[in-house]
């Protein structure tokens, strides 16, 4: 059973207790369960409730002329002057959309004796449960959010009747009671409204000061949130069509359709919890509306850190690294919809500000899919490759599903990204094409004893552009399209540069870094999530040295950074290092409820570490499968079933008593490779099931066909 069970509640009412809560959600409505037996607080979220101002003037006048001044200064090595002029490129208003808390549901009991307390996150069934003895009588509460009916549901059961006081709160909200419904109305922004509606399935209650007072041993609570962002005509009508058992059954059927699409089961219960928690969080935060943001859909602040928005220089991408392998294709829909809107806005920004075609996005975006710069932070702001990175998700979706109609429909987003980059590239003093001005996300280099960020291209720029070109060339071959400009750009980009200490240059020349243990690992992109560098590449030692240099200087202190490091090490087949990194993530970067901590809570680490777990077992490419049997986890058994591979393959991987068995299900004949312990087996997959096995005691590492 994949349950996370906690037996303490002494600290959960503290501010940091939010990190130890259990989340529930349906992609639209989110709830964070504190689980306090006598004074429960449920944090309420609506994924469409953001603070923003559509009328803000985002970009300065004469941006293009100012950009060209900065570019000229950089190209002429006048770095100090370039940074001073670059301030003129920053947005006039640095405010972007802020994902805000919708409110709180409070549930109070009279003081009493509490014993045998436990709270449970039931990952197999998508439920949170709180159980305890209250004055020697058993009490339970069950929480979930129904997707089909869009309801947060709580079931209250006890051996005797208990008096409850139930209320809603938002500091800017107005409470009322109408038609047996408790209503919290919140006016925000200039003309947006959110309405939280709460109703019980029993009539034996009374209201005092807009608080519901009920004395019962068995009742259910139903809550809905809606905002005018989705429906301008929202009202306070709230009808409960069915009973609790219907909503529970419907919720579990819906949840199981996604959660049970793949199976991850090992002899290590902690490993099971961490991976299956990531599946649960994805299903709960990315369904129909917006993709999972920095905190998924769970936020208890009006103004959260980093606005809990979408950061696209790593964090949003990391959220979705594992979903295709975990066979959660359905959860990609909200991200695709955001990318479509971002690209549309990016085309307008490219035209107005860069005087060119194509689409541009910078390092943050929000519910409005704003594609311009967000703040005045030199280490991150002026980085115009955000659209390139997110556009690569179009290829990822295709290569895992082979949905040719999807590819035809959305390929233009990758084309627009390349069109923009192609048009803004300039030649540097070494006669290579670079993006200028650019930067290596959030890092700082030292030149003449001064810290700088802006540069004429960097290693990550080249890696992202190359990755986009490689994938566009592959797609064009499939669709019978010819584009000579792809090769022209590819042939004029910088090659990798190597530092004197045999590590990879982050920029196009060797600079000392202000922070040698920086949390970002941008220049290692082509190892992971990119695919240009593999474990047997001639550059693998360079990349390994670079990872170690980062780690030895303190990198990985944030949860998402440690998750990325773990993925990189696993991709290089570094068994011991991967395991150490994984254990450090658990020890240093998780709360009691196993939520990732930056700190504060930031969900990308949960999703990123799930991908690293997959990489401990296998890494899939278009033409091959690298088997990495548990990378030193010392598992007695494991089973990974219905995991999706590139080329729309399904994998079952099972290990027990030194026998590793594979079943690769293919819909067509395919020439393929399986790599096991650095030995390559060329195989021909047939239509249907393909069975293979390895005996781990076989020193020759032979493969056996069945």
C-alpha positions as semicolon CSV with decimal commas, in nm:
position;residue;x (nm);y (nm);z (nm)
1;X;0,000;0,000;0,000
2;X;0,130;0,348;-0,090
3;X;0,016;0,537;0,217
4;X;0,194;0,823;0,390
5;X;0,101;0,808;0,758
6;X;0,182;1,070;1,021
7;X;0,098;1,043;1,390
8;X;0,178;1,391;1,521
9;X;-0,004;1,721;1,504
10;X;0,172;1,936;1,764
11;X;0,343;2,160;1,509
12;X;0,092;2,170;1,226
13;X;-0,065;2,498;1,330
14;X;0,265;2,680;1,298
15;X;0,331;2,870;0,974
16;X;0,578;2,610;0,849
17;X;0,320;2,345;0,932
18;X;0,179;2,410;0,585
19;X;0,470;2,210;0,444
20;X;0,361;1,907;0,646
21;X;0,001;1,919;0,524
22;X;-0,154;1,664;0,290
23;X;-0,279;1,800;-0,044
24;X;-0,600;1,713;-0,228
25;X;-0,707;1,844;-0,568
26;X;-0,871;1,785;-0,903
27;X;-0,662;2,021;-1,115
28;X;-0,903;2,308;-1,048
29;X;-0,984;2,310;-0,676
30;X;-0,705;2,245;-0,430
31;X;-0,712;2,183;-0,057
32;X;-0,427;2,148;0,189
33;X;-0,524;1,944;0,494
34;X;-0,357;2,035;0,823
35;X;-0,531;1,751;1,002
36;X;-0,568;1,918;1,339
37;X;-0,825;1,707;1,528
38;X;-0,980;1,994;1,729
39;X;-0,911;2,299;1,515
40;X;-0,887;2,191;1,154
41;X;-0,783;2,433;0,881
42;X;-0,812;2,351;0,512
43;X;-0,629;2,587;0,276
44;X;-0,847;2,648;-0,030
45;X;-0,716;2,717;-0,380
46;X;-0,861;2,775;-0,724
47;X;-0,609;2,735;-1,006
48;X;-0,763;3,031;-1,192
49;X;-0,745;3,277;-0,900
50;X;-0,452;3,507;-0,978
51;X;-0,384;3,870;-0,894
52;X;-0,294;4,068;-1,204
53;X;-0,346;4,394;-1,391
54;X;-0,405;4,356;-1,763
55;X;-0,353;4,729;-1,818
56;X;0,003;4,752;-1,688
57;X;0,253;4,893;-1,936
58;X;0,494;4,607;-1,957
59;X;0,775;4,716;-2,188
60;X;0,966;5,041;-2,240
61;X;0,948;5,263;-2,549
62;X;1,216;5,220;-2,817
63;X;1,302;4,875;-2,680
64;X;1,462;4,762;-3,009
65;X;1,699;5,061;-3,025
66;X;1,800;5,008;-2,663
67;X;1,851;4,636;-2,727
68;X;2,084;4,709;-3,016
69;X;2,290;4,942;-2,797
70;X;2,334;4,667;-2,537
71;X;2,416;4,415;-2,808
72;X;2,679;4,639;-2,965
73;X;2,844;4,700;-2,631
74;X;2,857;4,328;-2,553
75;X;2,996;4,238;-2,894
76;X;3,266;4,501;-2,845
77;X;3,356;4,363;-2,501
78;X;3,228;4,667;-2,316
79;X;3,063;4,449;-2,054
80;X;3,032;4,707;-1,779
81;X;2,864;4,962;-2,007
82;X;2,635;4,691;-2,145
83;X;2,504;4,607;-1,800
84;X;2,437;4,971;-1,723
85;X;2,243;5,014;-2,048
86;X;2,058;4,683;-2,005
87;X;1,859;4,829;-1,718
88;X;1,670;5,024;-1,983
89;X;1,535;4,696;-2,123
90;X;1,363;4,596;-1,801
91;X;0,983;4,614;-1,782
92;X;0,840;4,944;-1,665
93;X;0,616;4,754;-1,424
94;X;0,790;4,444;-1,288
95;X;0,469;4,298;-1,157
96;X;0,333;3,980;-1,316
97;X;0,041;3,757;-1,227
98;X;0,044;3,623;-0,870
99;X;-0,117;3,290;-0,783
100;X;-0,305;3,372;-0,465
101;X;-0,479;3,178;-0,189
102;X;-0,859;3,160;-0,224
103;X;-0,932;3,124;0,146
104;X;-0,964;2,888;0,439
105;X;-1,216;2,637;0,566
106;X;-1,210;2,620;0,946
107;X;-1,358;2,333;1,150
108;X;-1,361;2,355;1,529
109;X;-1,454;2,105;1,802
110;X;-1,488;2,170;2,172
111;X;-1,175;2,096;2,372
112;X;-1,140;1,731;2,459
113;X;-0,892;1,450;2,507
114;X;-0,727;1,331;2,182
115;X;-0,551;0,995;2,155
116;X;-0,442;0,748;1,884
117;X;-0,414;1,026;1,628
118;X;-0,314;0,954;1,268
119;X;-0,348;1,127;0,936
120;X;-0,314;0,934;0,615
121;X;-0,251;1,027;0,255
122;X;-0,395;0,728;0,069
123;X;-0,213;0,746;-0,265
124;X;-0,383;0,439;-0,408
125;X;-0,730;0,590;-0,373
126;X;-0,665;0,964;-0,381
127;X;-0,790;1,035;-0,028
128;X;-0,676;1,205;0,290
129;X;-0,800;1,060;0,619
130;X;-0,775;1,189;0,975
131;X;-0,852;0,940;1,253
132;X;-0,837;0,982;1,631
133;X;-1,004;0,907;1,962
134;X;-1,195;1,205;2,100
135;X;-1,290;1,158;2,465
136;X;-1,246;0,782;2,403
137;X;-1,480;0,775;2,101
138;X;-1,360;0,709;1,747
139;X;-1,371;1,000;1,503
140;X;-1,274;1,010;1,135
141;X;-1,270;1,261;0,856
142;X;-1,218;1,172;0,488
143;X;-1,120;1,437;0,231
144;X;-1,104;1,437;-0,151
145;X;-1,184;1,659;-0,450
146;X;-1,417;1,509;-0,708
147;X;-1,308;1,590;-1,063
148;X;-1,626;1,527;-1,260
149;X;-1,854;1,726;-1,026
150;X;-1,584;1,977;-0,922
151;X;-1,647;1,940;-0,548
152;X;-1,426;1,930;-0,242
153;X;-1,587;1,670;-0,015
154;X;-1,534;1,593;0,353
155;X;-1,704;1,304;0,534
156;X;-1,743;1,331;0,914
157;X;-1,800;1,012;1,115
158;X;-1,793;0,952;1,490
159;X;-1,926;0,698;1,740
160;X;-2,127;0,968;1,916
161;X;-2,265;1,305;1,812
162;X;-2,006;1,583;1,821
163;X;-2,062;1,956;1,801
164;X;-1,878;2,121;1,511
165;X;-1,835;2,488;1,421
166;X;-1,765;2,538;1,048
167;X;-1,668;2,865;0,878
168;X;-1,501;3,015;0,570
169;X;-1,246;3,296;0,570
170;X;-1,065;3,529;0,331
171;X;-0,938;3,863;0,457
172;X;-1,094;4,036;0,154
173;X;-1,410;3,823;0,145
174;X;-1,771;3,891;0,238
175;X;-1,962;3,609;0,409
176;X;-2,333;3,543;0,370
177;X;-2,580;3,257;0,410
178;X;-2,846;3,193;0,147
179;X;-3,050;2,891;0,028
180;X;-2,884;2,660;0,281
181;X;-2,545;2,763;0,144
182;X;-2,257;2,939;0,320
183;X;-2,110;3,180;0,065
184;X;-1,776;3,362;0,066
185;X;-1,751;3,622;-0,208
186;X;-1,413;3,775;-0,290
187;X;-1,367;4,070;-0,523
188;X;-1,013;4,096;-0,655
189;X;-0,819;4,266;-0,933
190;X;-1,036;4,533;-1,098
191;X;-1,336;4,327;-1,198
192;X;-1,277;3,964;-1,099
193;X;-1,483;3,769;-0,849
194;X;-1,433;3,438;-0,670
195;X;-1,715;3,260;-0,490
196;X;-1,664;2,978;-0,241
197;X;-1,985;2,787;-0,168
198;X;-2,031;2,536;0,114
199;X;-2,324;2,312;0,193
200;X;-2,393;2,019;0,429
201;X;-2,605;1,713;0,350
202;X;-2,797;1,747;0,679
203;X;-3,055;2,004;0,789
204;X;-3,007;1,975;1,165
205;X;-2,774;2,272;1,190
206;X;-2,803;2,639;1,275
207;X;-2,607;2,947;1,175
208;X;-2,457;3,203;1,410
209;X;-2,263;3,498;1,267
210;X;-2,236;3,313;0,934
211;X;-2,088;3,009;1,104
212;X;-2,250;2,669;1,073
213;X;-2,309;2,487;1,402
214;X;-2,396;2,119;1,375
215;X;-2,419;1,840;1,634
216;X;-2,394;1,508;1,450
217;X;-2,213;1,177;1,422
218;X;-2,247;1,139;1,045
219;X;-2,259;1,415;0,785
220;X;-2,083;1,535;0,471
221;X;-1,960;1,873;0,360
222;X;-1,948;1,983;-0,005
223;X;-1,752;2,284;-0,128
224;X;-1,712;2,447;-0,467
225;X;-1,498;2,738;-0,585
226;X;-1,552;2,934;-0,904
227;X;-1,400;3,250;-1,048
228;X;-1,503;3,498;-1,313
229;X;-1,183;3,418;-1,504
230;X;-1,353;3,105;-1,632
231;X;-1,713;3,221;-1,621
232;X;-1,801;3,591;-1,606
233;X;-2,156;3,502;-1,500
234;X;-2,082;3,308;-1,183
235;X;-2,350;3,316;-0,916
236;X;-2,411;3,172;-0,571
237;X;-2,636;2,887;-0,681
238;X;-2,515;2,555;-0,547
239;X;-2,700;2,228;-0,595
240;X;-2,580;1,896;-0,454
241;X;-2,711;1,630;-0,689
242;X;-2,593;1,313;-0,520
243;X;-2,486;1,172;-0,184
244;X;-2,140;1,120;-0,040
245;X;-2,108;0,757;-0,152
246;X;-2,179;0,854;-0,513
247;X;-1,913;1,126;-0,511
248;X;-1,663;0,894;-0,344
249;X;-1,723;0,614;-0,596
250;X;-1,710;0,855;-0,889
251;X;-1,390;1,014;-0,757
252;X;-1,213;0,683;-0,711
253;X;-1,315;0,555;-1,053
254;X;-1,184;0,874;-1,214
255;X;-0,865;0,875;-1,010
256;X;-0,791;0,506;-1,071
257;X;-0,821;0,555;-1,448
258;X;-0,508;0,769;-1,429
259;X;-0,321;0,644;-1,124
260;X;-0,350;0,277;-1,222
261;X;-0,236;0,330;-1,581
262;X;0,113;0,251;-1,458
263;X;0,231;0,045;-1,162
264;X;0,539;0,119;-0,955
265;X;0,600;-0,135;-0,679
266;X;0,927;-0,226;-0,509
267;X;1,050;-0,381;-0,187
268;X;1,138;-0,029;-0,066
269;X;0,824;0,131;0,076
270;X;0,983;0,477;0,093
271;X;1,072;0,461;-0,276
272;X;0,714;0,361;-0,354
273;X;0,576;0,653;-0,155
274;X;0,796;0,912;-0,323
275;X;0,722;0,799;-0,677
276;X;0,352;0,740;-0,626
277;X;0,322;1,072;-0,444
278;X;0,451;1,242;-0,759
279;X;0,182;1,065;-0,963
280;X;-0,081;1,170;-0,710
281;X;0,036;1,533;-0,712
282;X;0,034;1,548;-1,092
283;X;-0,315;1,400;-1,122
284;X;-0,434;1,640;-0,851
285;X;-0,282;1,955;-1,002
286;X;-0,281;1,918;-1,381
287;X;-0,606;1,809;-1,542
288;X;-0,819;2,051;-1,744
289;X;-0,736;2,417;-1,687
290;X;-0,385;2,531;-1,604
291;X;-0,062;2,336;-1,559
292;X;0,099;2,273;-1,224
293;X;0,274;2,591;-1,106
294;X;0,563;2,636;-0,862
295;X;0,349;2,495;-0,581
296;X;0,119;2,279;-0,791
297;X;-0,216;2,433;-0,695
298;X;-0,149;2,459;-0,320
299;X;-0,068;2,797;-0,169
300;X;-0,162;2,949;0,169
301;X;-0,039;3,303;0,104
302;X;-0,201;3,604;-0,059
303;X;0,143;3,693;-0,195
304;X;0,351;3,373;-0,208
305;X;0,723;3,363;-0,267
306;X;0,812;3,397;-0,635
307;X;0,438;3,457;-0,690
308;X;0,389;3,079;-0,723
309;X;0,381;3,136;-1,099
310;X;0,542;2,954;-1,393
311;X;0,920;2,978;-1,415
312;X;1,033;2,850;-1,753
313;X;1,410;2,850;-1,717
314;X;1,380;2,509;-1,544
315;X;1,093;2,474;-1,297
316;X;0,787;2,435;-1,520
317;X;0,976;2,200;-1,751
318;X;1,088;1,987;-1,455
319;X;0,727;1,947;-1,345
320;X;0,654;1,745;-1,657
321;X;0,975;1,543;-1,702
322;X;0,828;1,221;-1,568
323;X;0,469;1,223;-1,693
324;X;0,510;1,034;-2,019
325;X;0,713;0,750;-1,866
326;X;0,450;0,731;-1,589
327;X;0,183;0,706;-1,861
328;X;0,007;1,025;-1,752
329;X;-0,034;1,167;-2,102
330;X;-0,369;1,320;-2,007
331;X;-0,196;1,551;-1,759
332;X;-0,006;1,719;-2,044
333;X;-0,317;1,896;-2,177
334;X;-0,303;2,204;-1,949
335;X;0,066;2,262;-2,028
336;X;0,004;2,240;-2,401
337;X;-0,278;2,493;-2,374
338;X;-0,052;2,734;-2,184
339;X;0,228;2,689;-2,441
340;X;-0,016;2,770;-2,722
341;X;-0,118;3,096;-2,551
342;X;0,242;3,182;-2,461
343;X;0,351;3,133;-2,821
344;X;0,068;3,354;-2,948
345;X;0,169;3,633;-2,711
346;X;0,534;3,571;-2,790
347;X;0,476;3,639;-3,159
348;X;0,337;3,980;-3,075
349;X;0,629;4,058;-2,843
350;X;0,882;3,946;-3,106
351;X;0,724;4,173;-3,366
352;X;0,689;4,482;-3,145
353;X;1,014;4,462;-2,951
354;X;1,257;4,268;-3,170
355;X;1,117;4,376;-3,508
356;X;1,114;4,016;-3,624
357;X;0,895;3,716;-3,686
358;X;0,872;3,408;-3,470
359;X;0,792;3,393;-3,099
360;X;0,985;3,488;-2,786
361;X;0,928;3,424;-2,415
362;X;1,148;3,507;-2,120
363;X;1,197;3,325;-1,790
364;X;0,852;3,359;-1,628
365;X;0,489;3,348;-1,726
366;X;0,149;3,343;-1,561
367;X;-0,222;3,270;-1,610
368;X;-0,233;3,530;-1,890
369;X;0,062;3,360;-2,066
370;X;0,260;3,684;-2,047
371;X;0,570;3,635;-2,262
372;X;0,766;3,952;-2,173
373;X;1,022;4,003;-1,897
374;X;0,886;3,988;-1,546
375;X;1,126;4,168;-1,314
376;X;1,446;4,369;-1,270
377;X;1,672;4,077;-1,181
378;X;1,980;4,087;-1,403
379;X;2,083;3,721;-1,346
380;X;1,756;3,597;-1,501
381;X;1,547;3,864;-1,670
382;X;1,710;3,915;-2,011
383;X;1,700;3,554;-2,131
384;X;1,494;3,517;-2,453
385;X;1,500;3,137;-2,486
386;X;1,200;3,048;-2,273
387;X;0,984;2,976;-2,576
388;X;1,251;2,747;-2,719
389;X;1,255;2,529;-2,409
390;X;0,879;2,497;-2,364
391;X;0,825;2,438;-2,738
392;X;1,031;2,118;-2,711
393;X;0,742;1,970;-2,512
394;X;0,554;1,943;-2,844
395;X;0,815;1,696;-2,964
396;X;0,810;1,509;-2,633
397;X;0,436;1,458;-2,661
398;X;0,470;1,332;-3,015
399;X;0,764;1,096;-2,964
400;X;0,589;0,925;-2,673
401;X;0,252;0,893;-2,845
402;X;0,336;0,900;-3,220
403;X;0,023;1,111;-3,259
404;X;0,092;1,250;-3,606
405;X;-0,217;1,471;-3,605
406;X;-0,101;1,632;-3,282
407;X;0,239;1,694;-3,441
408;X;0,089;1,854;-3,751
409;X;-0,135;2,072;-3,537
410;X;0,129;2,206;-3,299
411;X;0,460;2,187;-3,488
412;X;0,423;2,558;-3,569
413;X;0,517;2,639;-3,209
414;X;0,861;2,484;-3,259
415;X;0,886;2,658;-3,596
416;X;0,804;2,993;-3,438
417;X;1,068;2,942;-3,170
418;X;1,333;2,864;-3,431
419;X;1,218;3,149;-3,655
420;X;1,275;3,396;-3,375
421;X;1,614;3,257;-3,276
422;X;1,731;3,237;-3,638
423;X;1,642;3,602;-3,692
424;X;1,809;3,742;-3,381
425;X;2,135;3,544;-3,398
426;X;2,447;3,753;-3,465
427;X;2,810;3,661;-3,525
428;X;3,051;3,712;-3,238
429;X;3,424;3,784;-3,262
430;X;3,497;3,414;-3,319
431;X;3,258;3,408;-3,615
432;X;3,000;3,192;-3,439
433;X;2,628;3,264;-3,414
434;X;2,514;3,374;-3,069
435;X;2,212;3,520;-2,893
436;X;2,308;3,865;-2,766
437;X;2,225;3,980;-2,509
438;X;2,168;3,656;-2,322
439;X;2,273;3,493;-1,996
440;X;2,312;3,153;-1,835
441;X;2,000;3,128;-1,618
442;X;2,052;3,295;-1,281
443;X;2,430;3,249;-1,271
444;X;2,699;3,515;-1,238
445;X;3,054;3,520;-1,373
446;X;3,352;3,728;-1,261
447;X;3,549;3,946;-1,504
448;X;3,812;4,197;-1,392
449;X;3,703;4,129;-1,033
450;X;3,345;4,238;-1,108
451;X;3,028;4,025;-1,122
452;X;2,836;4,010;-1,452
453;X;2,547;3,816;-1,604
454;X;2,494;3,929;-1,962
455;X;2,690;3,755;-2,235
456;X;2,711;3,687;-2,606
457;X;2,543;3,352;-2,587
458;X;2,631;3,070;-2,349
459;X;2,654;2,693;-2,347
460;X;2,289;2,642;-2,258
461;X;2,178;2,868;-2,544
462;X;2,369;2,650;-2,788
463;X;2,235;2,329;-2,634
464;X;1,872;2,442;-2,647
465;X;1,903;2,569;-3,003
466;X;2,077;2,248;-3,114
467;X;1,811;2,036;-2,946
468;X;1,539;2,235;-3,121
469;X;1,716;2,194;-3,455
470;X;1,776;1,820;-3,410
471;X;1,410;1,765;-3,335
472;X;1,284;1,991;-3,611
473;X;1,504;1,805;-3,859
474;X;1,357;1,477;-3,743
475;X;1,002;1,611;-3,767
476;X;1,066;1,763;-4,109
477;X;1,187;1,426;-4,230
478;X;0,867;1,264;-4,107
479;X;0,652;1,533;-4,270
480;X;0,868;1,556;-4,585
481;X;0,965;1,920;-4,527
482;X;1,298;2,078;-4,624
483;X;1,452;2,371;-4,435
484;X;1,815;2,454;-4,517
485;X;1,829;2,724;-4,249
486;X;1,837;2,456;-3,980
487;X;2,175;2,327;-4,096
488;X;2,308;2,677;-4,150
489;X;2,241;2,771;-3,790
490;X;2,357;2,435;-3,656
491;X;2,690;2,455;-3,840
492;X;2,765;2,803;-3,709
493;X;2,701;2,752;-3,338
494;X;2,977;2,720;-3,081
495;X;3,112;2,379;-2,989
496;X;3,162;2,283;-2,624
497;X;3,439;2,473;-2,448
498;X;3,642;2,307;-2,174
499;X;3,783;2,475;-1,865
500;X;4,141;2,422;-1,750
501;X;4,014;2,197;-1,470
502;X;3,854;1,964;-1,727
503;X;3,499;2,084;-1,662
504;X;3,248;2,228;-1,905
505;X;3,248;2,603;-1,968
506;X;2,914;2,758;-1,884
507;X;2,993;3,049;-2,113
508;X;3,195;3,059;-2,437
509;X;3,514;3,134;-2,251
510;X;3,647;3,038;-1,913
511;X;3,516;3,262;-1,637
512;X;3,535;3,226;-1,265
513;X;3,188;3,191;-1,115
514;X;3,066;3,402;-0,826
515;X;2,896;3,091;-0,685
516;X;3,082;2,774;-0,782
517;X;2,805;2,568;-0,624
518;X;2,520;2,740;-0,804
519;X;2,177;2,573;-0,786
520;X;2,119;2,592;-1,164
521;X;2,293;2,336;-1,384
522;X;2,197;2,498;-1,712
523;X;2,509;2,413;-1,912
524;X;2,452;2,043;-1,844
525;X;2,123;2,051;-2,035
526;X;2,249;1,834;-2,322
527;X;2,308;1,544;-2,080
528;X;1,965;1,578;-1,920
529;X;1,691;1,658;-2,007
530;X;1,863;1,682;-2,345
531;X;1,999;1,373;-2,515
532;X;2,306;1,484;-2,711
533;X;2,541;1,358;-2,440
534;X;2,499;0,999;-2,318
535;X;2,677;0,785;-2,061
536;X;2,926;0,663;-2,326
537;X;2,987;1,000;-2,494
538;X;3,342;1,129;-2,535
539;X;3,234;1,421;-2,317
540;X;3,091;1,210;-2,034
541;X;3,395;1,264;-1,809
542;X;3,376;1,640;-1,868
543;X;3,010;1,645;-1,768
544;X;3,074;1,424;-1,465
545;X;3,357;1,648;-1,348
546;X;3,127;1,948;-1,385
547;X;2,855;1,788;-1,173
548;X;3,107;1,698;-0,902
549;X;3,246;2,052;-0,906
550;X;2,897;2,189;-0,847
551;X;2,822;1,937;-0,571
552;X;3,155;1,986;-0,395
553;X;3,087;2,359;-0,381
554;X;2,739;2,321;-0,231
555;X;2,501;2,284;-0,526
556;X;2,180;2,095;-0,464
557;X;2,076;2,276;-0,149
558;X;1,733;2,341;-0,296
559;X;1,504;2,046;-0,360
560;X;1,461;2,094;-0,734
561;X;1,836;2,144;-0,782
562;X;1,913;1,820;-0,599
563;X;1,651;1,643;-0,813
564;X;1,821;1,768;-1,130
565;X;2,161;1,657;-1,002
566;X;2,020;1,311;-0,930
567;X;1,882;1,288;-1,285
568;X;2,218;1,393;-1,430
569;X;2,412;1,137;-1,228
570;X;2,171;0,857;-1,317
571;X;2,201;0,949;-1,685
572;X;2,575;0,894;-1,657
573;X;2,520;0,553;-1,490
574;X;2,699;0,676;-1,176
575;X;2,546;0,424;-0,939
576;X;2,688;0,529;-0,604
577;X;2,667;0,902;-0,667
578;X;2,305;0,874;-0,778
579;X;2,205;0,687;-0,466
580;X;2,387;0,935;-0,239
581;X;2,218;1,227;-0,415
582;X;1,876;1,063;-0,391
583;X;1,914;0,997;-0,019
584;X;2,030;1,354;0,038
585;X;1,715;1,481;-0,134
586;X;1,503;1,276;0,106
587;X;1,703;1,385;0,411
588;X;1,745;1,755;0,336
589;X;1,473;1,856;0,092
590;X;1,147;1,703;0,211
591;X;0,888;1,782;0,474
592;X;0,725;1,522;0,698
593;X;0,462;1,470;0,430
594;X;0,740;1,423;0,169
595;X;0,665;1,751;-0,008
596;X;0,970;1,907;-0,171
597;X;1,121;2,208;0,001
598;X;1,312;2,486;-0,171
599;X;1,223;2,607;0,095
600;X;0,936;2,700;0,092
601;X;0,735;2,413;-0,054
602;X;0,802;2,391;-0,428
603;X;0,654;2,102;-0,621
604;X;0,913;2,073;-0,902
605;X;1,144;1,876;-0,674
606;X;0,876;1,609;-0,621
607;X;0,830;1,573;-0,995
608;X;1,201;1,596;-1,073
609;X;1,295;1,329;-0,819
610;X;1,026;1,102;-0,968
611;X;1,209;1,126;-1,300
612;X;1,537;1,043;-1,127
613;X;1,375;0,730;-0,983
614;X;1,275;0,624;-1,333
615;X;1,631;0,686;-1,448
616;X;1,755;0,449;-1,179
617;X;1,572;0,176;-1,366
618;X;1,591;0,283;-1,729
619;X;1,647;0,568;-1,970
620;X;1,466;0,555;-2,301
621;X;1,569;0,708;-2,630
622;X;1,395;0,696;-2,967
623;X;1,597;0,395;-3,080
624;X;1,711;0,229;-2,759
625;X;1,647;0,143;-2,396
626;X;1,923;0,169;-2,138
627;X;1,857;-0,065;-1,847
628;X;2,000;0,048;-1,518
629;X;1,877;-0,219;-1,277
630;X;1,800;-0,016;-0,964
631;X;2,142;0,150;-0,944
632;X;2,248;0,006;-0,613
633;X;1,913;0,031;-0,438
634;X;1,953;-0,334;-0,329
635;X;1,589;-0,411;-0,396
636;X;1,462;-0,763;-0,336
637;X;1,203;-0,714;-0,607
638;X;1,047;-0,447;-0,822
639;X;0,782;-0,416;-1,086
640;X;0,734;-0,127;-1,325
641;X;0,432;-0,197;-1,543
642;X;0,279;-0,003;-1,832
643;X;0,552;0,258;-1,834
644;X;0,554;0,446;-2,162
645;X;0,867;0,465;-2,377
646;X;0,948;0,678;-2,676
647;X;0,800;0,543;-3,003
648;X;0,474;0,471;-2,819
649;X;0,609;0,156;-2,657
650;X;0,487;0,014;-2,326
651;X;0,734;-0,141;-2,086
652;X;0,696;-0,393;-1,809
653;X;1,012;-0,435;-1,606
654;X;1,017;-0,694;-1,328
655;X;1,295;-0,820;-1,106
656;X;1,299;-1,106;-0,856
657;X;1,570;-1,347;-0,740
658;X;1,838;-1,223;-0,982
659;X;1,611;-1,248;-1,286
660;X;1,528;-0,926;-1,470
661;X;1,234;-0,968;-1,708
662;X;1,112;-0,726;-1,973
663;X;0,799;-0,705;-2,178
664;X;0,806;-0,435;-2,447
665;X;0,472;-0,390;-2,618
666;X;0,490;-0,237;-2,964
667;X;0,219;-0,148;-3,214
668;X;0,454;-0,204;-3,508
669;X;0,776;-0,375;-3,609
670;X;1,077;-0,173;-3,499
671;X;1,454;-0,210;-3,500
672;X;1,562;-0,139;-3,146
673;X;1,848;-0,168;-2,901
674;X;1,862;-0,276;-2,538
675;X;2,170;-0,172;-2,342
676;X;2,245;-0,362;-2,025
677;X;2,563;-0,317;-1,823
678;X;2,722;-0,133;-2,115
679;X;2,653;-0,421;-2,352
680;X;2,434;-0,348;-2,658
681;X;2,180;-0,596;-2,795
682;X;2,033;-0,525;-3,137
683;X;1,679;-0,660;-3,152
684;X;1,377;-0,647;-3,378
685;X;1,056;-0,571;-3,197
686;X;0,753;-0,741;-3,341
687;X;0,397;-0,619;-3,335
688;X;0,264;-0,704;-2,986
689;X;0,447;-0,832;-2,678
690;X;0,824;-0,884;-2,685
691;X;0,968;-1,076;-2,391
692;X;1,331;-1,065;-2,278
693;X;1,517;-1,156;-1,963
694;X;1,858;-1,127;-1,800
695;X;2,009;-1,346;-1,532
696;X;2,207;-1,107;-1,315
697;X;2,436;-1,391;-1,209
698;X;2,534;-1,440;-1,572
699;X;2,877;-1,280;-1,598
700;X;2,841;-1,255;-1,975
701;X;2,523;-1,045;-1,936
702;X;2,345;-1,238;-2,208
703;X;1,992;-1,155;-2,308
704;X;1,730;-1,429;-2,335
705;X;1,434;-1,408;-2,570
706;X;1,105;-1,568;-2,478
